[in-house]
Amino acid sequence: MGDIELFARAVTKPVVAITGSNGKSTVTSLVGEMAKEAISMLELVEILVLQH
């Protein structure tokens, strides 16, 4: 069993895998910004829900 298969069997949370020979740094940065924005949106929803 390879390390990727071992990881895939052990992980319990969603994973974003970025592969390829070109553009990984750019895609990684974009995915990171998208994740930050999603967290900010969830925090805003939580605040709005708690206020009502």
Predicted model as a PDB file, atoms N, CA, C, CB and O in Angstrom, pLDDT in the B-factor column:
MODEL        1                                                                  
ATOM      1  N   MET A   1       0.858  -1.165   0.000  1.00 89.00           N  
ATOM      2  CA  MET A   1       0.000   0.000   0.000  1.00 89.00           C  
ATOM      3  C   MET A   1       0.911   1.235   0.000  1.00 89.00           C  
ATOM      4  CB  MET A   1      -0.980  -0.006   1.236  1.00 89.00           C  
ATOM      5  O   MET A   1       1.861   1.327   0.777  1.00 89.00           O  
ATOM      6  N   GLY A   2       0.595   2.171  -0.885  1.00 93.00           N  
ATOM      7  CA  GLY A   2       1.388   3.387  -0.971  1.00 93.00           C  
ATOM      8  C   GLY A   2       0.966   4.434   0.045  1.00 93.00           C  
ATOM      9  O   GLY A   2      -0.065   4.296   0.703  1.00 93.00           O  
ATOM     10  N   ASP A   3       1.764   5.471   0.166  1.00 93.00           N  
ATOM     11  CA  ASP A   3       1.484   6.507   1.159  1.00 93.00           C  
ATOM     12  C   ASP A   3       0.194   7.261   0.860  1.00 93.00           C  
ATOM     13  CB  ASP A   3       2.639   7.483   1.229  1.00 93.00           C  
ATOM     14  O   ASP A   3      -0.517   7.644   1.790  1.00 93.00           O  
ATOM     15  N   ILE A   4      -0.126   7.484  -0.411  1.00 88.00           N  
ATOM     16  CA  ILE A   4      -1.354   8.203  -0.751  1.00 88.00           C  
ATOM     17  C   ILE A   4      -2.576   7.365  -0.385  1.00 88.00           C  
ATOM     18  CB  ILE A   4      -1.379   8.561  -2.254  1.00 88.00           C  
ATOM     19  O   ILE A   4      -3.544   7.892   0.164  1.00 88.00           O  
ATOM     20  N   GLU A   5      -2.541   6.082  -0.680  1.00 93.00           N  
ATOM     21  CA  GLU A   5      -3.659   5.202  -0.319  1.00 93.00           C  
ATOM     22  C   GLU A   5      -3.812   5.117   1.192  1.00 93.00           C  
ATOM     23  CB  GLU A   5      -3.454   3.796  -0.909  1.00 93.00           C  
ATOM     24  O   GLU A   5      -4.932   5.147   1.703  1.00 93.00           O  
ATOM     25  N   LEU A   6      -2.716   5.013   1.903  1.00 94.00           N  
ATOM     26  CA  LEU A   6      -2.757   4.969   3.359  1.00 94.00           C  
ATOM     27  C   LEU A   6      -3.387   6.243   3.914  1.00 94.00           C  
ATOM     28  CB  LEU A   6      -1.344   4.776   3.933  1.00 94.00           C  
ATOM     29  O   LEU A   6      -4.244   6.190   4.796  1.00 94.00           O  
ATOM     30  N   PHE A   7      -2.958   7.373   3.392  1.00 92.00           N  
ATOM     31  CA  PHE A   7      -3.539   8.658   3.806  1.00 92.00           C  
ATOM     32  C   PHE A   7      -5.033   8.707   3.506  1.00 92.00           C  
ATOM     33  CB  PHE A   7      -2.826   9.823   3.102  1.00 92.00           C  
ATOM     34  O   PHE A   7      -5.828   9.094   4.363  1.00 92.00           O  
ATOM     35  N   ALA A   8      -5.414   8.317   2.296  1.00 91.00           N  
ATOM     36  CA  ALA A   8      -6.821   8.364   1.887  1.00 91.00           C  
ATOM     37  C   ALA A   8      -7.700   7.501   2.783  1.00 91.00           C  
ATOM     38  CB  ALA A   8      -6.964   7.913   0.439  1.00 91.00           C  
ATOM     39  O   ALA A   8      -8.853   7.849   3.038  1.00 91.00           O  
ATOM     40  N   ARG A   9      -7.179   6.402   3.254  1.00 94.00           N  
ATOM     41  CA  ARG A   9      -7.955   5.530   4.148  1.00 94.00           C  
ATOM     42  C   ARG A   9      -8.068   6.098   5.552  1.00 94.00           C  
ATOM     43  CB  ARG A   9      -7.326   4.150   4.211  1.00 94.00           C  
ATOM     44  O   ARG A   9      -9.045   5.838   6.255  1.00 94.00           O  
ATOM     45  N   ALA A  10      -7.066   6.878   5.965  1.00 95.00           N  
ATOM     46  CA  ALA A  10      -7.034   7.378   7.338  1.00 95.00           C  
ATOM     47  C   ALA A  10      -7.741   8.718   7.517  1.00 95.00           C  
ATOM     48  CB  ALA A  10      -5.613   7.505   7.791  1.00 95.00           C  
ATOM     49  O   ALA A  10      -8.235   9.010   8.606  1.00 95.00           O  
ATOM     50  N   VAL A  11      -7.796   9.525   6.483  1.00 94.00           N  
ATOM     51  CA  VAL A  11      -8.340  10.872   6.613  1.00 94.00           C  
ATOM     52  C   VAL A  11      -9.860  10.819   6.801  1.00 94.00           C  
ATOM     53  CB  VAL A  11      -7.978  11.722   5.375  1.00 94.00           C  
ATOM     54  O   VAL A  11     -10.549  10.010   6.180  1.00 94.00           O  
ATOM     55  N   THR A  12     -10.360  11.694   7.665  1.00 95.00           N  
ATOM     56  CA  THR A  12     -11.805  11.722   7.945  1.00 95.00           C  
ATOM     57  C   THR A  12     -12.454  13.037   7.523  1.00 95.00           C  
ATOM     58  CB  THR A  12     -12.053  11.487   9.428  1.00 95.00           C  
ATOM     59  O   THR A  12     -13.656  13.224   7.707  1.00 95.00           O  
ATOM     60  N   LYS A  13     -11.674  13.933   6.968  1.00 91.00           N  
ATOM     61  CA  LYS A  13     -12.183  15.242   6.531  1.00 91.00           C  
ATOM     62  C   LYS A  13     -11.983  15.381   5.028  1.00 91.00           C  
ATOM     63  CB  LYS A  13     -11.469  16.406   7.290  1.00 91.00           C  
ATOM     64  O   LYS A  13     -11.174  14.664   4.439  1.00 91.00           O  
ATOM     65  N   PRO A  14     -12.722  16.306   4.399  1.00 89.00           N  
ATOM     66  CA  PRO A  14     -12.506  16.527   2.962  1.00 89.00           C  
ATOM     67  C   PRO A  14     -11.076  16.979   2.673  1.00 89.00           C  
ATOM     68  CB  PRO A  14     -13.498  17.569   2.429  1.00 89.00           C  
ATOM     69  O   PRO A  14     -10.448  17.657   3.487  1.00 89.00           O  
ATOM     70  N   VAL A  15     -10.583  16.599   1.523  1.00 89.00           N  
ATOM     71  CA  VAL A  15      -9.210  16.913   1.117  1.00 89.00           C  
ATOM     72  C   VAL A  15      -9.231  17.535  -0.277  1.00 89.00           C  
ATOM     73  CB  VAL A  15      -8.311  15.636   1.139  1.00 89.00           C  
ATOM     74  O   VAL A  15      -9.979  17.093  -1.149  1.00 89.00           O  
ATOM     75  N   VAL A  16      -8.423  18.541  -0.477  1.00 88.00           N  
ATOM     76  CA  VAL A  16      -8.209  19.104  -1.806  1.00 88.00           C  
ATOM     77  C   VAL A  16      -6.802  18.698  -2.228  1.00 88.00           C  
ATOM     78  CB  VAL A  16      -8.395  20.681  -1.822  1.00 88.00           C  
ATOM     79  O   VAL A  16      -5.821  19.079  -1.589  1.00 88.00           O  
ATOM     80  N   ALA A  17      -6.709  17.935  -3.289  1.00 87.00           N  
ATOM     81  CA  ALA A  17      -5.406  17.493  -3.795  1.00 87.00           C  
ATOM     82  C   ALA A  17      -5.093  18.265  -5.068  1.00 87.00           C  
ATOM     83  CB  ALA A  17      -5.389  15.951  -4.059  1.00 87.00           C  
ATOM     84  O   ALA A  17      -5.889  18.274  -6.007  1.00 87.00           O  
ATOM     85  N   ILE A  18      -3.945  18.904  -5.097  1.00 91.00           N  
ATOM     86  CA  ILE A  18      -3.538  19.698  -6.254  1.00 91.00           C  
ATOM     87  C   ILE A  18      -2.306  19.034  -6.843  1.00 91.00           C  
ATOM     88  CB  ILE A  18      -3.254  21.199  -5.866  1.00 91.00           C  
ATOM     89  O   ILE A  18      -1.262  18.945  -6.197  1.00 91.00           O  
ATOM     90  N   THR A  19      -2.442  18.565  -8.086  1.00 89.00           N  
ATOM     91  CA  THR A  19      -1.345  17.857  -8.740  1.00 89.00           C  
ATOM     92  C   THR A  19      -1.081  18.476 -10.102  1.00 89.00           C  
ATOM     93  CB  THR A  19      -1.662  16.351  -8.881  1.00 89.00           C  
ATOM     94  O   THR A  19      -1.807  19.368 -10.540  1.00 89.00           O  
ATOM     95  N   GLY A  20      -0.069  18.011 -10.747  1.00 90.00           N  
ATOM     96  CA  GLY A  20       0.259  18.486 -12.085  1.00 90.00           C  
ATOM     97  C   GLY A  20       1.653  19.069 -12.116  1.00 90.00           C  
ATOM     98  O   GLY A  20       2.328  19.157 -11.090  1.00 90.00           O  
ATOM     99  N   SER A  21       2.077  19.466 -13.298  1.00 89.00           N  
ATOM    100  CA  SER A  21       3.442  19.971 -13.420  1.00 89.00           C  
ATOM    101  C   SER A  21       3.510  21.493 -13.473  1.00 89.00           C  
ATOM    102  CB  SER A  21       4.087  19.397 -14.649  1.00 89.00           C  
ATOM    103  O   SER A  21       4.579  22.058 -13.241  1.00 89.00           O  
ATOM    104  N   ASN A  22       2.419  22.164 -13.768  1.00 92.00           N  
ATOM    105  CA  ASN A  22       2.422  23.621 -13.856  1.00 92.00           C  
ATOM    106  C   ASN A  22       1.256  24.210 -13.074  1.00 92.00           C  
ATOM    107  CB  ASN A  22       2.360  24.071 -15.319  1.00 92.00           C  
ATOM    108  O   ASN A  22       0.148  23.675 -13.104  1.00 92.00           O  
ATOM    109  N   GLY A  23       1.506  25.312 -12.375  1.00 90.00           N  
ATOM    110  CA  GLY A  23       0.433  26.071 -11.757  1.00 90.00           C  
ATOM    111  C   GLY A  23       0.020  25.639 -10.365  1.00 90.00           C  
ATOM    112  O   GLY A  23      -0.978  26.141  -9.849  1.00 90.00           O  
ATOM    113  N   LYS A  24       0.746  24.731  -9.739  1.00 93.00           N  
ATOM    114  CA  LYS A  24       0.321  24.270  -8.410  1.00 93.00           C  
ATOM    115  C   LYS A  24       0.342  25.382  -7.374  1.00 93.00           C  
ATOM    116  CB  LYS A  24       1.208  23.134  -7.946  1.00 93.00           C  
ATOM    117  O   LYS A  24      -0.566  25.464  -6.546  1.00 93.00           O  
ATOM    118  N   SER A  25       1.344  26.228  -7.398  1.00 94.00           N  
ATOM    119  CA  SER A  25       1.416  27.319  -6.414  1.00 94.00           C  
ATOM    120  C   SER A  25       0.254  28.281  -6.583  1.00 94.00           C  
ATOM    121  CB  SER A  25       2.744  28.078  -6.543  1.00 94.00           C  
ATOM    122  O   SER A  25      -0.342  28.724  -5.601  1.00 94.00           O  
ATOM    123  N   THR A  26      -0.067  28.602  -7.827  1.00 94.00           N  
ATOM    124  CA  THR A  26      -1.182  29.513  -8.099  1.00 94.00           C  
ATOM    125  C   THR A  26      -2.497  28.903  -7.645  1.00 94.00           C  
ATOM    126  CB  THR A  26      -1.248  29.858  -9.592  1.00 94.00           C  
ATOM    127  O   THR A  26      -3.292  29.568  -6.982  1.00 94.00           O  
ATOM    128  N   VAL A  27      -2.732  27.657  -7.993  1.00 94.00           N  
ATOM    129  CA  VAL A  27      -3.979  26.980  -7.615  1.00 94.00           C  
ATOM    130  C   VAL A  27      -4.062  26.842  -6.100  1.00 94.00           C  
ATOM    131  CB  VAL A  27      -4.075  25.587  -8.288  1.00 94.00           C  
ATOM    132  O   VAL A  27      -5.127  27.040  -5.517  1.00 94.00           O  
ATOM    133  N   THR A  28      -2.953  26.506  -5.464  1.00 94.00           N  
ATOM    134  CA  THR A  28      -2.929  26.388  -4.004  1.00 94.00           C  
ATOM    135  C   THR A  28      -3.297  27.722  -3.349  1.00 94.00           C  
ATOM    136  CB  THR A  28      -1.535  25.922  -3.522  1.00 94.00           C  
ATOM    137  O   THR A  28      -4.067  27.749  -2.388  1.00 94.00           O  
ATOM    138  N   SER A  29      -2.759  28.811  -3.858  1.00 95.00           N  
ATOM    139  CA  SER A  29      -3.089  30.142  -3.320  1.00 95.00           C  
ATOM    140  C   SER A  29      -4.570  30.452  -3.512  1.00 95.00           C  
ATOM    141  CB  SER A  29      -2.229  31.231  -3.999  1.00 95.00           C  
ATOM    142  O   SER A  29      -5.225  30.950  -2.597  1.00 95.00           O  
ATOM    143  N   LEU A  30      -5.097  30.160  -4.692  1.00 95.00           N  
ATOM    144  CA  LEU A  30      -6.517  30.422  -4.954  1.00 95.00           C  
ATOM    145  C   LEU A  30      -7.422  29.585  -4.056  1.00 95.00           C  
ATOM    146  CB  LEU A  30      -6.844  30.141  -6.418  1.00 95.00           C  
ATOM    147  O   LEU A  30      -8.400  30.098  -3.512  1.00 95.00           O  
ATOM    148  N   VAL A  31      -7.108  28.318  -3.898  1.00 94.00           N  
ATOM    149  CA  VAL A  31      -7.907  27.440  -3.030  1.00 94.00           C  
ATOM    150  C   VAL A  31      -7.832  27.928  -1.586  1.00 94.00           C  
ATOM    151  CB  VAL A  31      -7.417  25.968  -3.128  1.00 94.00           C  
ATOM    152  O   VAL A  31      -8.832  27.901  -0.869  1.00 94.00           O  
ATOM    153  N   GLY A  32      -6.660  28.369  -1.162  1.00 94.00           N  
ATOM    154  CA  GLY A  32      -6.518  28.904   0.193  1.00 94.00           C  
ATOM    155  C   GLY A  32      -7.376  30.131   0.405  1.00 94.00           C  
ATOM    156  O   GLY A  32      -8.014  30.265   1.450  1.00 94.00           O  
ATOM    157  N   GLU A  33      -7.406  31.031  -0.565  1.00 95.00           N  
ATOM    158  CA  GLU A  33      -8.240  32.232  -0.465  1.00 95.00           C  
ATOM    159  C   GLU A  33      -9.723  31.863  -0.462  1.00 95.00           C  
ATOM    160  CB  GLU A  33      -7.936  33.198  -1.626  1.00 95.00           C  
ATOM    161  O   GLU A  33     -10.513  32.466   0.265  1.00 95.00           O  
ATOM    162  N   MET A  34     -10.100  30.881  -1.267  1.00 95.00           N  
ATOM    163  CA  MET A  34     -11.495  30.432  -1.287  1.00 95.00           C  
ATOM    164  C   MET A  34     -11.890  29.848   0.071  1.00 95.00           C  
ATOM    165  CB  MET A  34     -11.713  29.385  -2.403  1.00 95.00           C  
ATOM    166  O   MET A  34     -13.002  30.080   0.545  1.00 95.00           O  
ATOM    167  N   ALA A  35     -11.000  29.106   0.686  1.00 93.00           N  
ATOM    168  CA  ALA A  35     -11.282  28.519   1.996  1.00 93.00           C  
ATOM    169  C   ALA A  35     -11.435  29.613   3.046  1.00 93.00           C  
ATOM    170  CB  ALA A  35     -10.165  27.538   2.405  1.00 93.00           C  
ATOM    171  O   ALA A  35     -12.338  29.552   3.880  1.00 93.00           O  
ATOM    172  N   LYS A  36     -10.552  30.619   3.009  1.00 95.00           N  
ATOM    173  CA  LYS A  36     -10.661  31.732   3.960  1.00 95.00           C  
ATOM    174  C   LYS A  36     -11.992  32.452   3.800  1.00 95.00           C  
ATOM    175  CB  LYS A  36      -9.501  32.724   3.768  1.00 95.00           C  
ATOM    176  O   LYS A  36     -12.644  32.787   4.789  1.00 95.00           O  
ATOM    177  N   GLU A  37     -12.394  32.688   2.565  1.00 95.00           N  
ATOM    178  CA  GLU A  37     -13.664  33.371   2.298  1.00 95.00           C  
ATOM    179  C   GLU A  37     -14.841  32.530   2.795  1.00 95.00           C  
ATOM    180  CB  GLU A  37     -13.816  33.662   0.785  1.00 95.00           C  
ATOM    181  O   GLU A  37     -15.789  33.064   3.371  1.00 95.00           O  
ATOM    182  N   ALA A  38     -14.782  31.232   2.575  1.00 94.00           N  
ATOM    183  CA  ALA A  38     -15.858  30.342   3.033  1.00 94.00           C  
ATOM    184  C   ALA A  38     -15.966  30.373   4.554  1.00 94.00           C  
ATOM    185  CB  ALA A  38     -15.614  28.894   2.546  1.00 94.00           C  
ATOM    186  O   ALA A  38     -17.071  30.392   5.097  1.00 94.00           O  
ATOM    187  N   ILE A  39     -14.837  30.377   5.239  1.00 92.00           N  
ATOM    188  CA  ILE A  39     -14.849  30.437   6.703  1.00 92.00           C  
ATOM    189  C   ILE A  39     -15.441  31.763   7.165  1.00 92.00           C  
ATOM    190  CB  ILE A  39     -13.422  30.256   7.273  1.00 92.00           C  
ATOM    191  O   ILE A  39     -16.232  31.796   8.107  1.00 92.00           O  
ATOM    192  N   SER A  40     -15.059  32.856   6.505  1.00 92.00           N  
ATOM    193  CA  SER A  40     -15.608  34.168   6.859  1.00 92.00           C  
ATOM    194  C   SER A  40     -17.117  34.188   6.677  1.00 92.00           C  
ATOM    195  CB  SER A  40     -14.960  35.272   6.010  1.00 92.00           C  
ATOM    196  O   SER A  40     -17.839  34.739   7.508  1.00 92.00           O  
ATOM    197  N   MET A  41     -17.594  33.591   5.595  1.00 91.00           N  
ATOM    198  CA  MET A  41     -19.034  33.557   5.344  1.00 91.00           C  
ATOM    199  C   MET A  41     -19.746  32.724   6.406  1.00 91.00           C  
ATOM    200  CB  MET A  41     -19.325  32.992   3.941  1.00 91.00           C  
ATOM    201  O   MET A  41     -20.821  33.104   6.870  1.00 91.00           O  
ATOM    202  N   LEU A  42     -19.161  31.597   6.795  1.00 90.00           N  
ATOM    203  CA  LEU A  42     -19.762  30.771   7.838  1.00 90.00           C  
ATOM    204  C   LEU A  42     -19.797  31.502   9.176  1.00 90.00           C  
ATOM    205  CB  LEU A  42     -18.997  29.460   7.978  1.00 90.00           C  
ATOM    206  O   LEU A  42     -20.769  31.386   9.922  1.00 90.00           O  
ATOM    207  N   GLU A  43     -18.744  32.250   9.482  1.00 91.00           N  
ATOM    208  CA  GLU A  43     -18.727  33.027  10.721  1.00 91.00           C  
ATOM    209  C   GLU A  43     -19.817  34.091  10.709  1.00 91.00           C  
ATOM    210  CB  GLU A  43     -17.354  33.681  10.928  1.00 91.00           C  
ATOM    211  O   GLU A  43     -20.466  34.322  11.729  1.00 91.00           O  
ATOM    212  N   LEU A  44     -20.026  34.743   9.561  1.00 89.00           N  
ATOM    213  CA  LEU A  44     -21.079  35.751   9.439  1.00 89.00           C  
ATOM    214  C   LEU A  44     -22.455  35.114   9.628  1.00 89.00           C  
ATOM    215  CB  LEU A  44     -20.999  36.453   8.067  1.00 89.00           C  
ATOM    216  O   LEU A  44     -23.304  35.668  10.327  1.00 89.00           O  
ATOM    217  N   VAL A  45     -22.676  33.963   9.015  1.00 90.00           N  
ATOM    218  CA  VAL A  45     -23.956  33.261   9.174  1.00 90.00           C  
ATOM    219  C   VAL A  45     -24.171  32.902  10.639  1.00 90.00           C  
ATOM    220  CB  VAL A  45     -24.000  31.984   8.293  1.00 90.00           C  
ATOM    221  O   VAL A  45     -25.279  33.044  11.157  1.00 90.00           O  
ATOM    222  N   GLU A  46     -23.138  32.445  11.297  1.00 89.00           N  
ATOM    223  CA  GLU A  46     -23.244  32.088  12.714  1.00 89.00           C  
ATOM    224  C   GLU A  46     -23.646  33.305  13.548  1.00 89.00           C  
ATOM    225  CB  GLU A  46     -21.909  31.507  13.227  1.00 89.00           C  
ATOM    226  O   GLU A  46     -24.505  33.201  14.423  1.00 89.00           O  
ATOM    227  N   ILE A  47     -23.038  34.440  13.285  1.00 89.00           N  
ATOM    228  CA  ILE A  47     -23.369  35.671  14.011  1.00 89.00           C  
ATOM    229  C   ILE A  47     -24.822  36.049  13.763  1.00 89.00           C  
ATOM    230  CB  ILE A  47     -22.435  36.828  13.589  1.00 89.00           C  
ATOM    231  O   ILE A  47     -25.545  36.385  14.701  1.00 89.00           O  
ATOM    232  N   LEU A  48     -25.252  35.997  12.510  1.00 88.00           N  
ATOM    233  CA  LEU A  48     -26.628  36.363  12.182  1.00 88.00           C  
ATOM    234  C   LEU A  48     -27.634  35.412  12.827  1.00 88.00           C  
ATOM    235  CB  LEU A  48     -26.821  36.374  10.670  1.00 88.00           C  
ATOM    236  O   LEU A  48     -28.682  35.844  13.306  1.00 88.00           O  
ATOM    237  N   VAL A  49     -27.316  34.129  12.839  1.00 90.00           N  
ATOM    238  CA  VAL A  49     -28.220  33.145  13.438  1.00 90.00           C  
ATOM    239  C   VAL A  49     -28.304  33.356  14.951  1.00 90.00           C  
ATOM    240  CB  VAL A  49     -27.747  31.705  13.120  1.00 90.00           C  
ATOM    241  O   VAL A  49     -29.387  33.272  15.530  1.00 90.00           O  
ATOM    242  N   LEU A  50     -27.180  33.626  15.581  1.00 86.00           N  
ATOM    243  CA  LEU A  50     -27.174  33.817  17.027  1.00 86.00           C  
ATOM    244  C   LEU A  50     -27.920  35.090  17.441  1.00 86.00           C  
ATOM    245  CB  LEU A  50     -25.741  33.867  17.537  1.00 86.00           C  
ATOM    246  O   LEU A  50     -28.418  35.173  18.564  1.00 86.00           O  
ATOM    247  N   GLN A  51     -28.001  36.076  16.550  1.00 86.00           N  
ATOM    248  CA  GLN A  51     -28.692  37.318  16.876  1.00 86.00           C  
ATOM    249  C   GLN A  51     -30.195  37.173  16.816  1.00 86.00           C  
ATOM    250  CB  GLN A  51     -28.256  38.412  15.947  1.00 86.00           C  
ATOM    251  O   GLN A  51     -30.918  38.011  17.357  1.00 86.00           O  
ATOM    252  N   HIS A  52     -30.683  36.121  16.167  1.00 73.00           N  
ATOM    253  CA  HIS A  52     -32.136  35.977  16.037  1.00 73.00           C  
ATOM    254  C   HIS A  52     -32.671  34.949  16.970  1.00 73.00           C  
ATOM    255  CB  HIS A  52     -32.516  35.621  14.633  1.00 73.00           C  
ATOM    256  O   HIS A  52     -33.876  34.701  16.991  1.00 73.00           O  
TER     257      HIS A  52                                                      
ENDMDL                                                                          
END                                                                             
